[in-house]
């Protein structure tokens, strides 16, 4: 079954919820990067969050980049999503291995780190990208984004992100984002909060093969939700190309390119998002150097 995302309205339109299944794309990321279980869970959560936020992108050329820079052993993390929900990402140290927590769950918070910053970079057609940032609160990622929405966007938001990993790979992955409309009453909020306390983790619900529509109903405690499906299928997809890396080499300038030619005679560039390698021969580099001279 392919990954998918839905948007639904609950409580008579006063509560907005998005539910997403990212099992396949997180498994693809695990394979590409050779991720350890805890790194799979961490990057999987960030990729899932990127897709939830990417579903709000209006223009085809726009994109959102999420970055976490913290003191955990996993190092820097990043995810980039476009308007079609093509997402890519990486972690600095994909082989991080930590003991399980006392409750038997993967210790994502320790892997990511609790001291650091969360960056949200929205390239949405403005002269300069919009950059929002907030300190991490736990490193568990869902809690960190909940804090971001409360502080930076001042929108009451509940977020759940989950990745279930077994010896064969990713068993289930997904998430949901709930946001309250201005007309939400205190009674609605209390009802929703009480319901969320008793809901199983999103990864468990997906493992039980609950549909996204069923999950939206369970999460909200409302069996009369209005479901709006998305036309986009979330997928792990990198848009790198040799031309793009050529532009990067040009930006190094004539002197540095000349140094590469004299030292190595060639260049190999590896995409950090998909691990694809691009070779540049000495002839390629000479051409690139000429272009750089004309800049």
VEXFIBA-563224 format. One line per 2 residues: number of its first residue (from 1); for each residue x, y, z of C-alpha. Coordinates in steps of 0.05 Angstrom, whole numbers, plus 32768, in hexadecimal, padded with zeros to 4 digits. Layout:
BEGIN
NUM = X,Y,Z ~ ...
***
This chain:
BEGIN
1 = 8000,8000,8000 ~ 801B,8045,7FEE
3 = 8025,807D,801F ~ 7FEE,80B0,8024
5 = 7FD5,80ED,8049 ~ 7F90,8107,805A
7 = 7F74,8147,8078 ~ 7F35,8144,80A1
9 = 7F08,8174,80C7 ~ 7EEC,815F,810A
11 = 7EBD,817D,813E ~ 7E93,819D,8109
13 = 7ECF,81BD,80E6 ~ 7EEE,81DA,8125
15 = 7F29,81AA,8126 ~ 7F58,819E,80EB
17 = 7F7E,815B,80E9 ~ 7FB0,813E,80B8
19 = 7FC2,80F5,80BA ~ 7FFB,80D6,8092
21 = 8018,8091,8084 ~ 8062,8095,8072
23 = 8076,804C,807B ~ 8092,8043,8035
25 = 80B9,8084,8030 ~ 80D9,807A,8075
27 = 80ED,8034,8061 ~ 810B,8051,8021
29 = 8133,8083,804B ~ 814B,804B,8078
31 = 8165,8023,803D ~ 8186,805E,801A
33 = 81AB,8076,8058 ~ 81B6,8033,807A
35 = 8195,804F,80B9 ~ 8199,802F,80FD
37 = 8155,8023,811F ~ 8159,8062,814A
39 = 8171,808C,810F ~ 8137,806F,80E5
41 = 8106,8085,811A ~ 8124,80CA,8120
43 = 812A,80D9,80D6 ~ 80E7,80B7,80C9
45 = 80C4,80E6,80F9 ~ 80E5,8123,80D9
47 = 80D3,810C,8092 ~ 808B,80FF,80A9
49 = 8087,8145,80C8 ~ 80A3,8163,8088
51 = 806A,8142,8060 ~ 8035,815B,8091
53 = 804F,81A2,8089 ~ 805C,819A,803E
55 = 8012,818B,8033 ~ 8006,81D5,8040
57 = 8034,81EC,8007 ~ 800C,8212,7FD3
59 = 803C,8220,7F9A ~ 805F,81E9,7F71
61 = 80A4,8209,7F77 ~ 80A1,8212,7FC3
63 = 80C1,81E5,7FF7 ~ 80CC,81DD,8042
65 = 810C,81C8,8064 ~ 810E,81AE,80AB
67 = 814F,81AB,80D1 ~ 8162,8195,8117
69 = 81A6,81A8,8133 ~ 81AF,818B,8179
71 = 81E1,816B,81A8 ~ 81CC,8122,819D
73 = 81F9,80ED,817C ~ 81CE,80EC,813D
75 = 81E9,8130,8129 ~ 81C5,8160,80FA
77 = 8184,8148,80DA ~ 8160,8166,809E
79 = 8123,8159,8073 ~ 810B,817E,8035
81 = 80C5,8179,8017 ~ 80A5,8197,7FD9
83 = 805D,81A6,7FC5 ~ 8053,815F,7FA9
85 = 8069,8140,7FEC ~ 80AB,8127,7FCF
87 = 80D7,8125,800D ~ 8120,8117,8019
89 = 814C,811A,8057 ~ 818B,8104,807A
91 = 81AB,80FD,80BF ~ 81F4,810D,80CC
93 = 8202,80CB,80F0 ~ 81D4,8095,80D4
95 = 81F3,805B,80FC ~ 81E4,8075,8142
97 = 81D2,803C,8170 ~ 81B5,8046,81B6
99 = 8196,8019,81EB ~ 814A,8018,81ED
101 = 8127,8043,8220 ~ 810B,8023,8260
103 = 80C7,801D,823E ~ 80E6,7FF5,8205
105 = 80E1,802D,81D1 ~ 8118,804A,81A5
107 = 813B,8084,81C8 ~ 8130,80B9,8193
109 = 8135,80F3,81C4 ~ 817C,80E0,81DA
111 = 8191,80D2,8192 ~ 817A,8116,817B
113 = 818D,813C,81B9 ~ 8165,816A,81E7
115 = 8190,81A8,81DF ~ 818C,81C7,819A
117 = 8161,81EB,8168 ~ 812A,81DA,8138
119 = 812B,8201,80F6 ~ 80F0,8207,80C6
121 = 8105,8227,8083 ~ 80CC,8237,8054
123 = 80E0,8248,800D ~ 809C,8263,7FF7
125 = 80AB,8294,7FC0 ~ 80C1,82CF,7FEB
127 = 8102,82F4,7FDF ~ 8121,82CF,8019
129 = 810B,828D,8037 ~ 80E3,8292,8078
131 = 810B,8274,80B2 ~ 80E9,8261,80F3
133 = 810F,8243,812D ~ 8102,822B,8173
135 = 812A,8206,81A8 ~ 8120,81BB,81AE
137 = 80F6,81A5,81EA ~ 8103,815A,81E9
139 = 8124,8142,81A9 ~ 80E9,8114,819E
141 = 80D7,813F,8161 ~ 808A,813F,8168
143 = 808E,8165,81A9 ~ 80C1,8195,818B
145 = 8093,81A6,8151 ~ 8058,81AE,8180
147 = 8081,81E1,81A5 ~ 8094,8204,8164
149 = 804B,820D,8150 ~ 8039,8227,8195
151 = 8072,8259,8199 ~ 8080,826E,8151
153 = 803D,8267,812E ~ 8011,826C,816C
155 = 7FE3,8235,8154 ~ 7FCB,8201,8187
157 = 7FE5,81C1,8169 ~ 7FEC,8178,817C
159 = 801D,814D,8155 ~ 802C,8103,8157
161 = 8064,80E2,812F ~ 8077,8099,8132
163 = 80A4,8065,8111 ~ 80A0,801B,8122
165 = 80DF,7FF5,8110 ~ 80EC,7FAB,8112
167 = 8126,7F7E,80FB ~ 810C,7F81,80B3
169 = 8106,7FCD,80AF ~ 80CE,7FFE,80B7
171 = 808D,7FDD,80CC ~ 8064,801D,80CE
173 = 806F,8068,80CE ~ 8042,80A4,80CE
175 = 8026,80DE,80F5 ~ 7FEE,810F,8100
177 = 7FE8,8159,810C ~ 7FAC,8177,812F
179 = 7F9F,81C2,812E ~ 7F67,81E8,8150
181 = 7F3D,821C,812B ~ 7F2F,825E,814F
183 = 7EE6,8249,815C ~ 7EFA,820B,8183
185 = 7ED9,820C,81C8 ~ 7EF8,81FA,820B
187 = 7EC9,81BE,820C ~ 7EE4,81A7,81C9
189 = 7F2C,81AF,81E1 ~ 7F1F,8187,8221
191 = 7EFD,8150,81F9 ~ 7F36,814C,81C8
193 = 7F6C,814C,81FE ~ 7F4A,8115,8225
195 = 7F43,80EB,81E5 ~ 7F8C,80F4,81D2
197 = 7FA2,80D8,8216 ~ 7F85,8094,8203
199 = 7F99,808F,81BA ~ 7FCD,805B,81A7
201 = 800E,8073,8185 ~ 8005,8082,813B
203 = 8037,804D,8127 ~ 800F,8019,814E
205 = 7FCE,802E,812D ~ 7FEE,8028,80E8
207 = 800C,7FE4,80FB ~ 7FC4,7FCE,810B
209 = 7FB3,7FE3,80C4 ~ 7F84,801A,80D9
211 = 7F73,8048,809F ~ 7F85,8091,80A4
213 = 7F3B,80A1,80A7 ~ 7F33,8072,80E2
215 = 7F70,8090,8104 ~ 7F54,80D7,80FC
217 = 7F13,80C1,811D ~ 7F37,809D,8155
219 = 7F67,80D7,8162 ~ 7F30,810C,8164
221 = 7EFB,80E1,8185 ~ 7ECA,80F8,814F
223 = 7EA8,80C6,8120 ~ 7E8B,80FD,80F5
225 = 7ECA,811A,80D7 ~ 7ECC,8137,8091
227 = 7F06,8118,806B ~ 7F2B,813C,8033
229 = 7F5E,810F,8010 ~ 7F9E,8129,7FF1
231 = 7FB0,8122,7FA8 ~ 7FFA,811A,7FB9
233 = 801C,80DA,7FCE ~ 8055,80E4,8000
235 = 8094,80C4,7FE6 ~ 80DF,80C6,7FF3
237 = 80FC,80E6,7FB5 ~ 813D,810B,7FAA
239 = 8142,8140,7F72 ~ 818E,8142,7F6F
241 = 81B1,8144,7F2B ~ 81F6,814C,7F0E
243 = 81E3,8191,7EF5 ~ 81D1,81A7,7F3B
245 = 8213,8190,7F58 ~ 8237,81B0,7F1D
247 = 821A,81F3,7F33 ~ 8234,81E5,7F79
249 = 827A,81D9,7F5E ~ 8276,8219,7F35
251 = 8266,823F,7F75 ~ 82A9,8228,7F93
253 = 82CD,8257,7F63 ~ 8306,824F,7F32
255 = 833F,8248,7F66 ~ 831F,8210,7F8D
257 = 830A,81EA,7F4E ~ 8351,81F1,7F34
259 = 836B,81D5,7F75 ~ 833D,8198,7F6E
261 = 8356,818C,7F27 ~ 839F,8191,7F3C
263 = 8396,8167,7F7B ~ 8366,8130,7F67
265 = 835A,8139,7F1C ~ 8310,812A,7F26
267 = 82D7,8133,7F58 ~ 82A3,8105,7F75
269 = 8266,8124,7F96 ~ 8235,80FC,7FC0
271 = 81EE,8114,7FCC ~ 81E1,8113,8017
273 = 8197,8107,800C ~ 819A,80C9,7FE0
275 = 81E4,80B4,7FDF ~ 81E7,80B8,7F93
277 = 822E,80C5,7F79 ~ 8240,80F6,7F41
279 = 8283,80F3,7F1F ~ 82A5,8130,7F01
281 = 82E2,8121,7ED6 ~ 831C,8150,7ECC
283 = 82FC,8165,7E89 ~ 82BB,8174,7EAE
285 = 82E0,819C,7EE2 ~ 8305,81C5,7EAE
287 = 82C2,81D8,7E8E ~ 82A7,81EA,7ED3
289 = 82E4,8214,7EE1 ~ 82D9,823C,7EA1
291 = 8291,8249,7EB6 ~ 82A8,825F,7EFB
293 = 82DB,828F,7EDC ~ 82A2,82B1,7EB6
295 = 8279,82BB,7EF5
***
